Amino acid sequence: MSDSEASRIRIDKWLWAARFYKTRSLAADAVEGGKAQVNGERVKPAKVLKIGDTLNIRNGHFSWQVSVLALSERRGSAAEAAKMYSESDQSKNEREEKIALLKIERQSNPFPGGRPTKRQRRQIIRFTRDTD
């Protein structure tokens, strides 16, 4: 790979290599859907990233504002992926607040443990028949 090719990489490949998305197709879909923006602009998955670009990334409940420090087409460990970008302090704080809020919500409204049993299903069926 030449130097010019090593200093440029597609955004979907970079998002996958930096471990923001599990698969490259999920990363491409996110970029296509506007969930990953480069320098505040909506782009296509084939957009070429350069070192110094700023990315706004949303994945599920969380969002990141990062600047690109390194480019790689290879997906490595999480420690290597963390070296590829630097996250803004504001982004970290917002994400930590969101995590704390989600934990509080989860504690106040716990999820009932899994699928209903056969007895519970029969009770549900009886209840729905009686209301009709």
C-alpha positions as CSV (number, residue, x, y, z in Angstrom):
1,M,0.0,0.0,0.0
2,S,1.4,3.4,-0.9
3,D,1.7,6.3,1.5
4,S,-1.2,8.2,-0.2
5,E,-3.5,5.1,0.3
6,A,-2.3,4.6,3.9
7,S,-3.3,8.2,4.8
8,R,-6.8,7.8,3.5
9,I,-9.5,5.3,4.4
10,R,-13.3,4.9,3.9
11,I,-15.4,6.1,6.8
12,D,-17.3,2.8,7.1
13,K,-14.0,0.8,7.3
14,W,-12.7,3.2,9.9
15,L,-15.8,3.1,12.1
16,W,-15.6,-0.7,12.0
17,A,-11.9,-0.8,12.8
18,A,-12.3,1.7,15.6
19,R,-15.0,-0.6,17.1
20,F,-18.0,1.8,17.0
21,Y,-20.0,-0.8,15.1
22,K,-19.7,-4.6,15.1
23,T,-19.8,-5.1,11.4
24,R,-18.8,-3.0,8.4
25,S,-22.3,-3.3,7.0
26,L,-23.7,-1.8,10.2
27,A,-21.2,1.0,9.9
28,A,-22.1,1.6,6.3
29,D,-25.9,1.6,7.2
30,A,-25.2,4.1,10.0
31,V,-23.3,6.5,7.7
32,E,-26.0,6.2,5.0
33,G,-28.7,6.9,7.7
34,G,-26.9,10.0,8.9
35,K,-25.8,8.6,12.3
36,A,-22.2,9.3,11.5
37,Q,-21.2,12.7,10.2
38,V,-17.8,14.0,9.2
39,N,-17.0,17.6,10.1
40,G,-20.7,18.2,10.8
41,E,-21.8,17.1,7.3
42,R,-23.8,14.0,6.3
43,V,-21.7,11.8,4.0
44,K,-21.8,8.5,2.1
45,P,-20.0,5.4,3.3
46,A,-17.3,5.7,0.6
47,K,-16.2,9.2,2.0
48,V,-12.5,9.2,2.6
49,L,-11.3,10.1,6.1
50,K,-8.2,12.0,6.8
51,I,-6.3,12.4,10.1
52,G,-7.7,15.4,11.9
53,D,-11.3,15.0,10.7
54,T,-14.1,15.4,13.4
55,L,-16.8,12.8,13.6
56,N,-20.2,12.8,15.3
57,I,-21.3,9.3,15.8
58,R,-24.6,8.0,17.3
59,N,-25.1,4.3,18.1
60,G,-28.1,3.3,20.1
61,H,-28.6,5.6,23.1
62,F,-25.0,6.9,23.0
63,S,-23.2,9.5,20.9
64,W,-19.5,10.4,20.5
65,Q,-17.7,13.4,19.2
66,V,-14.3,12.3,18.2
67,S,-11.3,13.5,16.2
68,V,-9.4,11.0,14.0
69,L,-5.8,10.5,15.2
70,A,-4.9,7.4,13.2
71,L,-6.2,5.4,10.2
72,S,-6.3,1.6,10.0
73,E,-8.2,-0.9,7.8
74,R,-7.6,-3.6,10.3
75,R,-9.8,-4.3,13.3
76,G,-7.6,-4.9,16.4
77,S,-8.1,-4.9,20.1
78,A,-10.2,-2.3,22.0
79,A,-6.9,-0.8,23.3
80,E,-5.6,-0.4,19.7
81,A,-9.0,1.0,18.6
82,A,-8.9,3.6,21.4
83,K,-5.6,5.0,20.0
84,M,-7.3,5.7,16.7
85,Y,-9.3,8.7,18.0
86,S,-9.6,11.2,20.8
87,E,-13.0,12.0,22.3
88,S,-14.0,15.5,23.5
89,D,-14.5,16.0,27.2
90,Q,-18.0,17.3,26.6
91,S,-18.9,14.1,24.7
92,K,-17.5,11.9,27.5
93,N,-19.4,13.8,30.2
94,E,-22.7,13.6,28.2
95,R,-22.2,9.8,27.7
96,E,-21.4,9.2,31.3
97,E,-24.5,11.1,32.4
98,K,-26.6,9.1,29.9
99,I,-25.2,5.8,31.4
100,A,-26.0,6.9,34.9
101,L,-29.6,7.9,33.9
102,L,-30.1,4.5,32.1
103,K,-28.9,2.7,35.3
104,I,-31.4,4.6,37.4
105,E,-34.2,3.9,35.0
106,R,-33.3,0.2,35.0
107,Q,-33.4,0.1,38.8
108,S,-36.7,1.9,39.1
109,N,-38.4,-0.3,36.4
110,P,-36.8,-3.8,36.5
111,F,-37.5,-6.1,33.6
112,P,-39.5,-9.2,34.5
113,G,-37.4,-12.3,34.1
114,G,-37.8,-13.5,30.6
115,R,-40.7,-15.4,28.9
116,P,-43.9,-16.2,30.8
117,T,-44.3,-19.8,32.0
118,K,-47.0,-22.0,30.7
119,R,-49.2,-21.2,33.7
120,Q,-48.7,-17.4,33.1
121,R,-49.5,-17.8,29.4
122,R,-52.8,-19.5,30.3
123,Q,-53.6,-16.7,32.7
124,I,-52.9,-14.1,30.0
125,I,-55.1,-16.0,27.5
126,R,-57.9,-16.2,30.1
127,F,-57.6,-12.5,30.9
128,T,-57.6,-11.4,27.3
129,R,-60.7,-13.6,26.5
130,D,-62.6,-12.2,29.5
131,T,-62.0,-8.6,28.4
132,D,-63.4,-9.2,24.8
